[in-house]
Amino acid sequence: MTRKSPNKAQLRAVISKHFSSRLRDARVVHHHCNTHAYVTLNDESQVVIRICDGPWWTEKPDKIAKFKRERFAWDMFQQIDDIMTPQVIAIETDEALLPYPFLIMTHVPGRPMWEVFSTLPQGEQIRLLEELGAAVRSIHALPMPEVIPDEARDWGRLSDHLRGNPQVLASRGLMTSGAHDRLERILSACSQRLAAMDEDIVFLHGDLHFGNILLEQDNGRWRISGLVDAELAGIGPRGRELTALEQFSFRDLRVAGIREAFLRGYGDGYGRDDYKLAYLVSELDPDFLNMELLRLIESTDLQEGLDWLDIFTHPPSNEPDSARPSNG
């Protein structure tokens, strides 16, 4: 689809409506799901105009729901100390100033984690992964609000994904019936754990990966300082948070001990078997399929437990069918 950048006159009209200061400068970037106008005002403050013009949200009600969900998420995140998140200033849905719904929010400084991580020594990488585990735990520990908007209730159960994804793979001819049956036996053996994970409902960022995690230096040491892009936030099973981390960050890393480091930072209440089941949800996603994992399932006489999935000491490499760029 053709995506047109907003012109200076349109951006000035938006800024004039919502701010006393005038637009000084603007940089427009087309991300995968949205277009962002990074605006600097005459008073030196910075804001982001997030325009919903990408291919992932095509119907206007979905675009409006996305922005309502994101505003709810950022209000929730204000409770977390030491991690900066945007504050929503306004949501416009009438398409009068711009030809798409848009959201205005404060700018969060920092560098995406993916820009920095590969340049660091392994010890620093492990420390950041432990810090990331602690940050995710802080998100999941947020108290459940009394009122939850309907837009934030759309996360499905882990067991549904784990049974539905292989069915889709089989229907596409990507998974043999024998491998499907073996996987079903494993899931049946883990049914009690899966049921417990489905009942473990928390608040989720929903799209945590290294593009949406911001870093800043503190006395020469990188630390996690902020989060962006909460358009997929909602209420759901704790294990669903790992989907984006695995698909868009962890699966591409060749760092020994990455998952152990994350779990150490996360702390009690999230065991290795829980992680493995969440990992299967991620890697058997038909749209982001891990081909090496699929070959392992196809070629191995898998036992009914999860010990065959040795992702902690020897994480599978991957051949993804597709990838989604970071930063929404």
N, C-alpha and C positions, 0 to 999 in steps of 0.2 A: 504494500500500500504506500501511496505517496504521503509524506508527512511534511507539512510546511512549517517553517520556523515562524513564531510570532514576530511581527515587526516592532520597531521601536515605538511607533505611535500606539500600538495595542498595549505594549508593556507600560508605557507612560500612563495610559488610561487606567490600567489596573492599579498601579502604584498611587496615582492621584486619588482614587476612590478610597483606599485603605490606609494611607499614610500621610502625615503632614509634610514629610521630607520628600524631595523629588528624586527621580531616577538619575543616577550619575553614570552608571555603566551596567551592561548586562552581557552575559555569556550564555548562549543557548546550546544545549547538548541533547541529542536524541538518544535516549537509552532504550532498552528493548521494550519495556512496557509503557514508558511515559517519556515525555519531553520535559526537561528541566531548564528553566531560566534562572541562572544564578545572578541575582541582582544586588548591586551595591548602591546604597542611597547616599544622598548628599551629606547626611549626618554620620557617614562611615559605617552604619549598620548594614548587615547583609541578610537577605531573605531568599527563599527558594520558591518559585512558582512551579508547581508540579502539575503538568497538563496531561490529561488522560487521552492520548491520541494513538497509543500503540495497538498492536494486533491482538493482545491478550484480552482486552476488555472492549467489546464492540457494541453492546447494548447500553443505552443510557442508564437504565435502572441499575445495571451492574456497576457502572462507573460511579454512580452516586453511592451505592452500597459500599464500594471499595473505600471511598473517602470517609464515610461515616465510621467504618471499621478502623481506619487509620487514626482518626481523631480520638476514638475510644482508646486505642492502644497507647498513643502518646500521653494521654491523660493518666493512664495506668502507670506508665514508665516513670512519671515524675516522682514516684515514691522510692525509686532506687537511687541510693547515694553513689556518688563518684562516677556515674556513667551519664553523659549528656545525651539528651534526645531532643528532637525538634518539638516546638510548641506550635500548634495550629493557630493561625491568625484568622483565616477566613476560608470558607468553601463557597465557590460560585458554581451553580449548576444550570443557570438559565441561558448560557452561551451567548450572552449579549456582548461582552467585552472580548471574548475569545470564542472561536467556533467549537470549543470542547469544554466540558466541565474541568475545573482546576481547583487546586488547593494551594494556599499560601502558608508557608511555615518558616520558622526561624532557621537560620543556617547553623549547622553543627560543624565546628572545625575538626580537622584530623585527616589522616591519610588512610585509605582503605587497607585493610590488613593484607590483602593479596599483593599490594605494591611493595610491602616491606618484608614479609615473612621469609621469602626465599633468599634474601640477602643476609639473614642473621645466622650466627653459629647455632648448632643443634641444641646446645644447652639453653640458649635464649628462646628458641622455638618451643622447646618443651615447657619452659616457664610460662610463655604466653598461652599455650594450650591449657595448662593448669588454671591460669587466670580466666580463660574463656569458660572452662567448666564451672568456676565459681560464679561468673557473671550469669551464665544460663541458670544456675541454681537460684540466683537472686530473682530472676524473672519468674521462675516456677513457684517461688515462695510468696509471690504477691498475693495478698488476701483477695478472695473472690468477691467482686462487687455484688451488692444486693440487686442491682439492675444491670442486666447484660443485654445489649442490643441484639436483635435477631441476626443482624449482619455478621456478628462475631460467633455464631454457633454452627459454623458449617464444616467443622473438622470431623471426618469419619473415623470409625473405629479401626484400630490396627488389624484386628482379625478380619474385618471386611476387606481391607486392602491386601492382606496376605493371601486371602483366598481368591479375591477377584483378579489380582494382577496375573497370577499363573493361568487363570482361565482365558484371559485376553491373549497371553503369549501362546497358549495352545491353539486358540482359534486362528491366530495369525501364522501358525505353522512354525513357531519359534521354539516351542517346547514339546517334546514327545509325550505321549500319554504315560509312558513308564516313569519318566522324570516327574510328571505331574502327580502321579500316584505316590511316588516316594516322598515328595514334598508334603502331600496331604497327610501321610502317616506321621511325619515329623511334627506338623502343626497339631495333629490330634494328640500326640504325646505331650505337647506343650500347651494344651488347651487351657489348663488351670492358670498357668502363668499369663497367657494371652488375655484371659478374662480379667485377671487382676490388673493388667496394664490398661485395658480398656476402661476400667473403672477409676483409674488414677488420673483424674481430670484436673488440669491446671491451666493457667493463662500462658499462651504461646506467642512468641514473636512471629513464628510461622515461616520466616524466610532467612534464617540465620546462615550466612556463609561469609567468606572472607571479604566479599565486596561490600557487605552491609555492616561490617564491624570496623570501627574507626580506631586508629592508634595515634597517640601523641608521645613525644619524648619528655621524660621527667628526669632531669639531671643525667642526660645522656642514655637513659634506659627507656625503651618502648613499653608502653602500657596500654591496655584497652581503655579508651576514653569516651567512646560514644557509639550509638547505634542509629541506623537510618533504615528506611524502607520497611514499614510495618503494614503494608497493604494486605498481607495475608494473615495478620494477627487474628487470634480468636481463642476460644475455649475448646480444649480437646485433650486427648491422651498425651501424657508427658513424652512418650517415645516418638511422637510425630515431629518433635523439634529437630531430631537428628537428620531428617530427610534431606534438607538443603545442605547441611554441613557435610554429609557424606557425598551427595551428588556433585556439588559444586566446589568443594574444598578438600575434604579428606581423601577422596578417591584418587586425587591427582598427586598427593604428597608421597614422597619416598623418605619419610622420617620415621625411624624406629621408635616405637612406643607412643605414637600420637594418641591412640585411643585410651591407653592406660593413663596418660597424662590428663586427658580430658576428664576421665572418671575420677581420678584423684582430686582434681579441682572441684568437681561436682559434689563429691562426698557421698555419704550414706544414702541408701534408698534407690540406687540405680546400679544394679548388678550387671555382670558380664552377659548373662543369658538374656536379660532385658535388652541390653545393647544389641546383641546379635539378632534378636527378633526385629528390633527397629531397623537394624541394618538391612535385613532381608526385605522389609517394606520398601526401603530406599532403592536397593540395587535391582529389585525385580519390577520396578516401575517400567511399564512398556515404553514410555517416552524417554527414559534415561537408563536404558538397560545396560547392566554390567555384563558384557559378553563372556568374560572369563568365569564369573560366578555361574552363569548359565551352563557353560561347558562342564564345570565341576559337578553341577547337579545332574547333568546328562550322563556323565561318564563314570560316576562313583556310586558304589552301592552304599548309600548313606545310612548310618545308624539312626535310630529314632530320636536320639537327643540332639544337642547342638554342638558336641565336641568336634565334629568334622569341620565346622566353620572356624578356621584358625586365623581370624582377622587380627588378633592381638599381637602375635609374634611374626606372622607372615601375611600382611594384608594383600588381598588380590590386587593385581594391576587391573586396568580397565580399558575397554574399547567402547566408549559411549557412542550411541547412535546420534546424539545431539547434545548441545550444551546451551545454556542460557547465560548471556552476559550479566555482569553484576550491576548493582545500583539501579534497579527498577526502571 
